[in-house]
Amino acid sequence: MAFSGKNPTCTFLFFLTLSLLALYTLLHHPFPFPAPSSPAANVFLSSGSNYTVAAYLRQLTLRPHLAGTPLSLSTALYVHSHFQSLGLPAHTTNFSALLSYPAHSSLSAHFSNGSVLPIPLSEPGSSGVIPPYHAYSPSGAAHAPAVFLNCGRELDYLALAAQGVDVKGCVGLLRRGCGLSRHEAVANAAAHGVAAVLMYTEGEFREGVERGTVMKGVGDPLSPGWAGGEKLEPDDPKVARRFPGVPSLPVSEVAAERILGSLEGARMPFEWRESFKTGNRRFWGVGPGPTKLNFTYKGEQEMATIHNVFAVIKGSEEADRYVLLGNHRDAWTYGAVDPNSGTAALLDIARRFSLLMRSGWSPRRTIILCSWDAEEFGMIGSTEWVEQNLLNLHSKAVAYFNVDCAVQGPGLFVSATPQLDDLLVDVTKQVKDPDSENEYVYERWAAANGGVNQIQRLSRVDSDFAPFLQHAGIASIDLYFGKDFPVYHTAFDSYDWMMNFGDPLFHRHVTVAGIWGLVALRLADDPILPFNYLSYATELQEYKNVLNTLLGESISLDPITAAIQEFTTAAYEAEEEIKKLRVDGSTLLRRRGLNDRLMLTERGFLDPEGLPGGQWFKHLIYGPRGDMDSKIDFFPGIADAMSERRKKGGEEATIRHEIWRVSRAIQRAASILRGEVT
């Protein structure tokens, strides 16, 4: 930790105040685990305020604020003004991107008895909220029999075909889930000849309608792989293939059940019926018909300006090393959970850091608070910024910590790259649990997972960590409270819902901010970065063991085995070097060299060619799979090659090629960690 040193008296008083506060905390609130390691950490934790976080959230959710609209700009100005009022240097970076909005939509059901029922597409009492739609859906119309597609997976179409159900030319009704993205579900329907798609979500708020994007991939579709400058045309094949070939609309569960209850034909397969969350569908047919649906959707794509807002707390010793904390700000509706529970926590972190700075503290490394725009359309704001700053981030970014929906309900859920596991465990042992009086987060978290913390990994593509990890190779974390919530992307995601259901006392918000900020303090202030690559080595070994079980004797994993052994040796050597430098002390240059290797090792897992079929995604350990039915969620290139062989008779040579690519990536990471040139 470093202080400005401009006022010795102020510095002395700061140390004295923090030390007394730390002593008081230890005497009155003894820790079952090690206490926070610095006075600044104690002050940061003690300055949390649920009242303040609630006020931030209330202000952010007064009106809907969809990206590209004037109300979205108002929230950007609010965040920027908040940073400035705290004395933090703040700026806004704008991008022009292709966004998508609804112009007109209608739906009616024509039953076999001749009656016609207009199907409402908006939620009750949702005046002022944008009508439910799927961003980037093509415009279109259909008047055709309804057919139920379950989740829209390939195996669902096989089940329908086995019963003689022909879906071609129909309006397909499907439910969200089973691991498919909206794009995958609609694209599958188009591939099977379905004319249009209706999509609904099961949940407690049965009149809610889940908005969302159906674009494939991330970032502005007109500038795939670069930010700003020359744009592709909307009708360019590279752009068009990112959008589904048939129109789609979201509907409520109530509307979906009205349609489902009128279908005849083949009976719903048993496994489908058993997987429903609510209601009695045991006697429903899947169609087609006899009910026909009259479907119309007209959308408009237009260039819009999006606004990323930043506060920069410059480091006193290593200003060119960046610790990034990020949350998106745009919402489909009011966004109390998604995303402004996270935005409110980010604003509170800024307030707490400002308190520390006014007392004389400054971080060793630079901390950047990032408020992203247009995440809901496909992580556009963060992706454009990462692409624009890629070279700087490659050489200077320490880690990225993402919080999207900070609070969805009870229970902690964490995903991270493995070298950050120990840091997360340490920090959760220092923050009080929001749902118990005498426990710390780690205790409840471990108890909920059979006595151990359960840190997931980041192969999914559903929030702003994706460009940082999967494109830029930056160690990343994603964290939230609550597994899911029933008002997701609906008009009911409001401040009232948060007050009544999500976090009535806002204690979980304060806890998220505490973990988020404490991790940032460690990453910014620890003389040696708190990375442990032995955790990564263990994880890689487990992945290899799973692969070995799946592939058996048919394909050798010797290249990966050798690479993991090399990486494990490098990780042990790095740990010994860290211990030695902590005991013996170190010169600034030696410490800087070690930290650079710890920081840059994650970049070794990138491959310039990217993943087959998704070249933008460069990370060969964690990235999206092309086949959601894959049995593994790591080594995405290998996973897809295995799926290709299983489903289409692909060649073993493709799997071997991907194995060699992964082994070379692991070897690159080992070389970086060692600081050697091969």
N, C-alpha and C positions, 0 to 999 in steps of 0.2 A: 504494500500500500504506500502511496506517496501523498504528501501534502505540499501545498504551494510554498510554504516557508516565508511568505512575504510579511507575516505578522507573528513573531515568536510568541507574544502573549496570547493571541487568539489560538494559536496552535496548542500551547500548553493547556489552556482552558478547555479546548476541544477534547484533548486526550483525557484530562481529568474528569470531564463530564461523562464521556463515554465509559471510562473505567468504573466510575461510581455506579452508573446505570447497569453495567454488566454485573458488578458485584451484587447490586440489589436484586437483579433478575435471578442470579444463582442462589441467593439466600431464600428468596420467596417462591421460586419456581424451579426446584432442582430438576436437572435433566437426567433421565434414565440413560441417555446416550450422550456423546460428547457435545458440549455446548458450541454455539457458533464460534468460529475461530478468530474473529476480529471484532473490535468495538463497533466498527461500522455496521457489521452484520447484525449485532444486537440492536442498534438504534433503528436499522431498517425494519426489523421484525416488530419492534415495539411501536412503530409509528403507523401501523396499519389502522385503517378506519373503515368500518362497514358503512357508516353514515355517508362518508365521502364517496365511496364507490357507488352506493345507491344513487346519490345525486348525479354522478357522471352518467350512469345508465339511464336515469330518467331523462336527462337532457338529450342524450343520443337517440332516444326512441320516441320522441314526441311525434314524429311524422315518419312515414315510409321514406326510404332513401335508396332507391335502386340506382345502380351505377349509371353515369351518363346523364342524370337528371339534375335540375337545379337544387332539389332537396338533398341530393347526394353531395353536391358542392358545399352546401351549408354545413354538413357534418365535417367535411374536410377543413373548412374554415374554423370550425369549433375546435377541432383537435390542434390545428396550427396555433390558434390563439391561446389555447391552454398551455402548450409547450412554451410559448413566448412569455406568458404571464409568470411562469416559474423561473424565468431567466435563462432558459435553455436555448442555445442557438437552434433555430428551426428553419426549414425550407420545404418547398413543395416542388416535386418533379412531375410534369404533365406528359401524357402520351395521348396520341390519337389512335383509336382502335375501332374495329368493326364490331358493333354491338347489335342486338336483335330485340325488337319489341313487337307486341301484338297490335294489330290494327282492327281485326274483327274475328270473332269466333262464334259458332252456334252448334248445338247438338240437339237432336230430337229422336225419340224412339217411336217406331211405328209397329204396333203389336198386331198379332194375327187376328184379333177380333175387330180390327179396323180403327181402334183408338190411337191417338197420337199424344205423346207426352213430351213437352219441351223439357230438356234436362238442364237445370241451372249449372253454370260453370263456376260461379263465384261463391264464396262463403257468405252466410248471412251476416249482415252488419259490417261489410267490408268496404264501405264507400270510401273512396280516396286511395285505395290500395290497387295496384296494377292487377288486372284480371289474370287468373291463372293461365300460364302458357309454358311452352318449352322453347327456351332461347335457341335460335338457329334452326328451328323446325322449318322445312319448306312449306310454302302455302299449298293448299290443295283442298279438294272436296271429294266426298264419296257418299253414295246412297246404296248401301249393300247390307247383306245379312251380318249379324254380329256373331263372333266366335270367341270363345275363351281360350287364351294361350298360356294360362298359368303364369310363370315368370318369364316366359319367352326364351328359355334356354333351348339348345339343340335337342337335348333329351326330351323336352316337352313336346317339340314338333314330332319327334319319333313316336312318342306315346299317342299323339293324335292320329298320326298316319297309321299306326297299328290298329286303330279302331275305325279306319276308313274315313276320317274327317279330312275334307279338303278345305284349306284355309285361303286359297287363292281368290283374290278379288273381294275378300271380306273386310269388315272393320274389326280389327282384333282388340280385345280387352285383355289387359295383363296387369298383374300386380307387381309392385316394386319389391325387389329382394333377390335372394338366392345368389348374391354376389355379383350380379350384372349391373353395369352402369346403365343410365338411361340410353346413351348412344348405342351400346351393344344390344339392348333389348329392341330398340326400334330398327337398327340395322339388320338384326336377325329376321325381324318381321318382313322387312322389305325384300330380303333375300328369298323368303318363302312365298312371295307374291301377295302379301297382305296389302290392302289398298290404303289403310290408315290405321293409326294406333291410338287407343285410349289407355291411360295408365293411372292406377290408383294405389294408395298406400293404406294398409291396415293400421288402426290405432284407436286410442281413446277418443280423440276429437274426430268423430266420423264424418263431420261436415267440412273438415279442413281439406284443402287441396294443395298438394305439394308441387310447387313450381321448381324449375331446374333447367339446366342446360343439356342439350343433346349433341353438343359439339365433341368431336373426338380430339384428344390431346389438350395441350395447354397453350396459353398465350394468344396474342392477336392472330387470327387466322390469315391475315393479309401480310404478315411478316414472320413466317415460321423460321425461327433460328436467329433472327436479328431484331433489333429494336430501332424504330424510327426510320427515317430516310425513305427509300423507294418501297412502295407497296405493290403487292400483287393485285390483280383485278378480282372482284368477287366471283366471276365466272371462270377463273383460272382452274384447271383440273386439280392443282395442288390444294386449292381452297375448297372446291366443291366436294372432294372426297372426304373432307372432315365432317360433312353434314349428312344425315340420313337421307335416303332416297324417297321416303314417304312422310307425309305430315303426321304430327302427333299432338295430343292434348292431355293434360292431367285432369282427372275428375275426382270427386269425393268418393269415399267408401260407400256412402249412402246411395249415390247415383249408380255406382258400379253394381251394388247388390240389386237395385231395381232392374238393371239389365240382365244380370246373371239369373235372377229368379224367373225370367221369362224364356230362358233358352231351353230347347229340347234337344233331340238328337242323342248322340252317344253320352253315356253317363260319365261324370267326372271320375278320373282314375282315383283309386283308393289313396295312393300316396299323396296326391294333391289335396284331397279332402282332409287328411290327417294333419297336413302342415299349416292349415289356416289357423290364424290366431284367435279369431272371434267368429261368432255366428254359427248357423247350422246349414252346411252346404251338402249334406249327405245325399240329397235327392235331386240335385241340380244337374242339368245337362250342360254340354259344352257348345252345342250348336253344330253347324251354322244355323242361325235362325231358330224359330220362324221370325223372330223380331228383326226388323231392319233398322239401321241407324242412318240418319241423315247428318253427315259430318261436314263442317266447313271451318277452315282456318286460313286467315290471311295475316302474314307477318311482314314486318319491314326491317330491313337491315340498313343501318346508317352509321356513318362515322361519328364518333362521340369522343369528347375529351375526358380522360380519367385522371385522377389526382392522387399521387402517392405523397404522404406527408412524413417528414423525418425530424427527429431531434437528435443532435449529436453532442455527446459529452466527451470531449477530447481527452485522450490519455496524456498523462504527464511524463511518462518515460517511453512508452511504445505507442505513440499516437498513430502509427501506421499499421496497427493490429486491431482488427475490428471484431467486437462481440455484438451480434445482431439479435435483437428481440423484435418479433413481428406478429402482427394481427391484421386481418382485413377488416374494413370498416363498412363496406357496402352490404346491403341486405335486400332480399326479395320483397320484404314488407317492413315491419318495424324492427325486426332483428334483435329482440332483447336477449335471446340466447345466442343465435347465430347471426352476426358475430360479436354483438356489442357487449356481451358479458366479458369477452376478451378485451375489447377496446377499453372498457371501464377499468379493468385491471391494469392495462398498459398505462392509462392516464394516472392511475394511482402510483404505479412504479415511478413514473416521471416526478410526481410530487415528492415521493420519499427520497429519490436521488437528489432532488433540489434541496431538500432539508439538509442532507449530508454535505452538499457542496457549499451551502451557506455557512456551515460550521468549519470549513477548511479542507474537506476531503476532496480528492479528485482520483479517478481510477488510474491505475498503471497503464491500462490499454483503453482504447477508445470504445465507448458503448454507443450503439446507434439504435434508437427506437424507431420502428418502421410501421406506418399505418398504410396498408395496401388498399387499392381500389379494384373493382371489377373481378374479385375472386370468384364470385358466383357464376360468372360467364365462362370460367375456365382458367383461374389463377392468372388473369391477364396482367394486372398491375405488377405483381411480384416477378412474373416471368419476363416482362419487358425490361424491368429494372435490372434483373440478373443478367440478361443478355447484353444490355448496354454497358454494364460494369464488369463483364466476365473476367477480363485479365486482372483487374485490380482485386477482385474477390478471390481469384485463384491464388494470388500471392499474399493476400493480407487478411482474409477472413478466418478467424479462429473457430467460430461455431455459430449456428443459427438456432434460436429457440423460438418455436412457433406455438402460439395459443390461439385457436380459432374460437370454438364454443367453450369458453372457460368453464361454464357451469350449465350442465344439462340435468343434474340430479346428484344423488349420492354416489360415493365411491370414486377412487382415483384410478385413472387410466393413463399410462405413459408409454410412448414409443420413442426409440432413440437408436442411434448408431452405437455399437457395443462399447467403444472406448469411453463413453460417458456414463456407463452403468454405475460405477462406484460413486461418482459425483452425485448422481441422483439419489442413491441410497443415503449418502452422508447428509444431504440437504433435507430429505424427508424425515430424518431423525432429529431435525432441529426446528421443525415447524409444527405447531399444535394442530391436532386434527379438528376440523370444524364441527364434527358430529359427535364428539365425546369430550368430556371435561378434563380427563386426566391422561389422555393418550396423545401420542404424536402420530403424524401422518403415516410414518413407516409401519407402526404397529398395526394399525387398521388395514393398511394396504397389504401387508404380508399375511395377516389373518384371513383376509378375503381370498387369498390365493394359496391356501394350504400351507401357510407358514413361511412362504418366500415371496419376495417381490416379483412381480410378473411384468417385465419390460418387453413390450412388443417391438417389432421392427418396422421399417418404413418403406415397404415395397408398394404400398397403395399410392394412388394419385388423387387425393381428395382435399388437399389444402396447400398452403403456400410454402411448406417445406420442400415440395417436389422440385422446383427449379434449383434450390440451393443444394440439395443432396444429389438428386438424380441427373442433373445437368452440369452442376459446378463442382460436385464432389466435396461439399462442406459438411463436416460433422453436424448432425441436427438432432433436435428434440421436438416432439409434439406432445402436448399434455392437456387434459381436461378432466373435470369431475362429471360423472354420470355417463352411463353407457349410451343412451339415446334419449330422445324426448318426443312426445306425441304431437307437438305443434310445429315440427320441422318444416321450414319453407312455406308455412301457411300464414294467413292473416292473424292467427291467434298467437303468434310468437311476439308477445307484447310485454310491456313492463308489468302489467297486471298478472300475467301468467307467472312471471318470475317471482313476484311478490307473494302469490298464492301457492305456488307449487315448486318452482325450481330452487329458490334459495331465499325464503322469506326474511331471514335476518342478515343476509349477505355475508355470512361467515365463510362460505365456500369461496366467494370472490376474493376475500382477504387472504385466504389460504393459498389460492392459486397465485396471487400477486406475491405472496411471501416466498413460495418455491421459485417462481420465475425470477424474482429479483435476487434471491440469495445465490442461485446458480450463476446469474450474471456477475455478481460480485466476485465469486470464486474465479470465474473465467477471466475476469478483467484484472483482478488484483493478485492472484497467486503468483509468486515469482516463477514457479515452474507450472506449466499448464496441468490441470488435474485430469489428464487422460491416462487410461490404463488399457493398453493394447493386448494384454493377456486375456481380457474378456472377449476381445475380437477373435483371438486365436481359438479360444474354446468354442465360440459360436461357429466359426468356420469348420472346425473339426466335427461338430454335431451335424452340420449340413452335409459334409462328406459322408458321414455314417448313414444318413437318411438316403442319400443318393445311392450308396452302395447296396442298401436293402432293395431299392426300387429297380436298379439295373442288374443286380446279380452278377454273374460271371461274364455276361455277354460283352460288356464294354469296360475297359480298364480305366480306373480312376487314379492310376499312378502319377500322372502329371499334377493333379490337384493335391494328392497326398504329399508329394515332394515339396510343392509350393507352400503348403500349410506348415510343414516342418520348418522350412526356411523362415516363414513369417513368425512362427512361435519362438524360434531362437532369437530373432531380432527383437521380439517383444520382451523376452527375458533380459536381454542385454540392455534395452531401454530402461526397464525397471531398476536394474542394478545401477545404471548411470544416474537415474533420478535420485535413488537413495544416497548415492555417494555425494552428489552435488548438494543435497539437503544437509548432510552431516558436515562435509568439509567446507561448505560455502563454494561460491563460484564467481568467476569474473562475469561481467555483463555479457561479453561475447560468447563465452561457453554456454551460458544459460540461454542466450538468444538462439544459438545454433541448435540446441536441444529442442527448444520450444518450436522452432521452425519445422524440425523433422516431425514432431508430434502433431503439429497443425496440418502439415502437407501430406501426411501418410494417406489420409482418406482420398486424396486426388489420384493416388495410384490405382484405385479400383475403377477409374474411368477408362473408357476405350473410345478413341476418336471416331470409330465407325458406328458406335452406338448399338442398340439392339436391333435385330432383324425385324423389319416392319415398323420400327419406331426409332429411327436414328437419332432423334433429338435426345432420347434417354440414353445417357452414356455410362451409367453405373452398372457394372456387371454382377454385383452382389445383391443390390436392392433396386428393384425397378418393376414396372408393371408387366404382368404376364399377358400374352395375347389370348390365352385360353383360361377362362375362369374355372374350368373343371380340373385344372392341373392339381396334382397332389402336393406340390411344393410352392412356397411363396418366397423363395430365394433363388439365386442364380437364374434370372428370368430367361436368358438366352438358352440355357440348357433345358429349363422347364418347357419352353415352347417347342424346342426340337424334339423332346420326348413326346409331347402331345401330338405333334405332327406325325411322328412314326406310329403312335397308337391309333390315331383316327384315320390317317390317310395313307399309311404305309410308307412314311418318309424313310430316308436312308440313315443307317447308323453313322455314316460318315459325317452327317450334319451334327449329330450329337457329339462325336469326337472333336469336331472343329470347335464347338462351343466349350467343351471341356478344356481344350488347349487355350482358348481365349481367357477363360476364368483363371487358369493356372498362371498365365503370364501376368494378369492383373494383380494377383496375390503376390507374385514375385516382385512386381514393380513397387507395390506398397512396402514390402519387406526391405527393398533397397533404399527407399526413401527414409524409412524408419532408422536404418543403419547409417544413412548419410554416405552411402558408397556409390561409386560409379562402376557399373558392371562392364 
